[in-house]
Amino acid sequence: MRLLLDTHVWLWALMDPEHLNPAARNAIETEMELVLSVASLWEMAIKHAAGKLRIDGNLDGFRLTALQLGAHELVIRPEHALKSAALPRHHRDPFDRMLIAQASIEGLTLVTADEIVKNYGGNVLWAGR
């Protein structure tokens, strides 16, 4: 199974793993392929710049830590953008919509604690408590 971690799941996995449920934590710790979307980095950068997200160090350090843990980066491609725009309007958050589109197109399991994401179906691993 290839896991695309939602932005908040990445933050929990690296800074507060106890916030994840045991099944999600185990999957993340034992999975051979973790994927970090550029959309998540973009979302964190915007929230960090607005003072809504505090990260020890800087975002480049966060990115490097994820890569050192073996994560692969997923760029945003045109087909991802088009798919995110065509999704049903269950979710208004553009970053979550992008992750849903990327997971669908790339055949990834999206790991999230966002209840609304469940409305899209597809491969979702629940990370919330």
Sequence and secondary structure as in RCSB ss.txt:
>XXXX:A:sequence
MRLLLDTHVWLWALMDPEHLNPAARNAIETEMELVLSVASLWEMAIKHAAGKLRIDGNLDGFRLTALQLGAHELV
IRPEHALKSAALPRHHRDPFDRMLIAQASIEGLTLVTADEIVKNYGGNVLWAGR
>XXXX:A:secstr
 EEEE HHHHHHHHH GGGS HHHHHHHHH SEEEEEHHHHHHHHHHHHTTS   SS HHHHHHHHHHTT EEE 
  HHHHHHHHHS TT   HHHHHHHHHHHHHT EEEE  GGGGGG SSEEE   
